[in-house]
């Protein structure tokens, strides 16, 4: 929920989900401008959610986020538009969002 507060403070409308299944359902109901997915989520993991989202609408940029650098080498993450390693400083993630939304 930290992401939600940070991005709302920056003026973004944020839709969040607690697990992969509900995130995928929300994606189907109201296609967002961009998606940030954690790789490790309850139920369906972020890589599987990414695959399904890209099958539904490949034009939506998807950022995968994880605390673990080694996931970056996983072939499943290659379908993402970006991979960001979580840190206490969200500036890298915010810059990536702005770039993918072409706000820079």
C-alpha positions as CSV (number, residue, x, y, z in Angstrom):
1,X,0.0,0.0,0.0
2,X,3.1,2.2,0.2
3,X,3.0,2.5,-3.6
4,X,-0.6,3.6,-3.5
5,X,0.0,6.5,-1.1
6,X,3.1,7.6,-3.0
7,X,1.5,7.6,-6.4
8,X,-1.7,9.2,-5.2
9,X,0.3,11.9,-3.6
10,X,1.9,12.5,-7.0
11,X,-1.5,12.9,-8.6
12,X,-2.1,9.4,-10.1
13,X,-5.3,7.5,-9.8
14,X,-4.4,4.1,-8.3
15,X,-6.3,0.8,-8.4
16,X,-4.8,-1.8,-6.2
17,X,-5.4,-5.5,-5.6
18,X,-4.3,-7.9,-2.9
19,X,-3.6,-10.9,-5.1
20,X,-3.1,-11.8,-8.7
21,X,-6.6,-13.1,-9.4
22,X,-8.2,-9.9,-8.2
23,X,-5.6,-7.8,-10.1
24,X,-6.3,-9.6,-13.3
25,X,-10.1,-9.2,-12.8
26,X,-9.6,-5.4,-12.3
27,X,-7.5,-5.3,-15.4
28,X,-10.2,-6.9,-17.4
29,X,-12.9,-4.5,-16.0
30,X,-11.0,-1.3,-16.4
31,X,-7.8,-1.4,-18.5
32,X,-5.2,0.9,-16.8
33,X,-2.6,3.1,-18.3
34,X,0.2,1.1,-16.6
35,X,0.5,-1.8,-14.2
36,X,3.0,-2.4,-11.4
37,X,3.1,-6.0,-10.3
38,X,5.0,-7.7,-7.4
39,X,6.4,-11.0,-8.5
40,X,5.5,-12.8,-5.2
41,X,1.8,-12.5,-4.5
42,X,-0.8,-14.8,-2.9
43,X,-2.3,-17.2,-5.4
44,X,-1.3,-16.5,-8.9
45,X,2.3,-15.0,-9.0
46,X,3.2,-11.8,-10.8
47,X,4.8,-13.5,-13.8
48,X,1.6,-15.5,-14.5
49,X,-0.5,-12.3,-14.1
50,X,1.8,-10.5,-16.5
51,X,1.5,-13.3,-19.1
52,X,-2.3,-13.2,-18.9
53,X,-2.5,-9.4,-19.0
54,X,-0.3,-9.3,-22.1
55,X,-2.6,-11.8,-23.8
56,X,-5.6,-9.5,-23.0
57,X,-3.9,-6.2,-24.0
58,X,-0.2,-6.2,-24.9
59,X,-0.2,-2.4,-25.3
60,X,-0.4,-1.7,-21.5
61,X,3.1,-1.3,-20.0
62,X,3.8,-3.6,-17.1
63,X,6.5,-3.1,-14.5
64,X,7.5,-6.1,-12.5
65,X,8.8,-5.3,-9.0
66,X,10.6,-7.6,-6.6
67,X,13.0,-7.3,-3.7
68,X,15.2,-9.9,-5.4
69,X,17.6,-9.0,-8.2
70,X,17.8,-12.7,-9.3
71,X,14.3,-12.7,-10.7
72,X,15.5,-10.3,-13.4
73,X,17.2,-13.2,-15.1
74,X,14.1,-15.3,-15.1
75,X,12.8,-15.8,-18.6
76,X,9.2,-15.2,-17.5
77,X,10.1,-11.6,-16.5
78,X,11.3,-10.7,-20.0
79,X,7.7,-10.1,-21.1
80,X,7.6,-7.1,-18.8
81,X,8.3,-3.6,-20.0
82,X,10.6,-3.0,-17.1
83,X,11.9,-4.8,-14.0
84,X,12.5,-2.7,-10.9
85,X,14.2,-4.0,-7.7
86,X,12.3,-2.7,-4.6
87,X,14.0,-0.3,-2.3
88,X,13.1,2.2,0.3
89,X,13.6,4.9,-2.3
90,X,10.8,4.8,-4.8
91,X,12.3,7.4,-7.2
92,X,13.6,4.7,-9.6
93,X,10.1,3.3,-9.8
94,X,8.5,6.7,-10.2
95,X,11.0,7.6,-13.0
96,X,10.2,4.3,-14.8
97,X,6.4,5.0,-14.6
98,X,6.9,8.6,-15.9
99,X,9.1,7.3,-18.8
100,X,6.7,4.5,-19.8
101,X,3.7,6.9,-19.7
102,X,5.9,9.3,-21.7
103,X,5.6,12.1,-19.0
104,X,9.3,12.9,-19.0
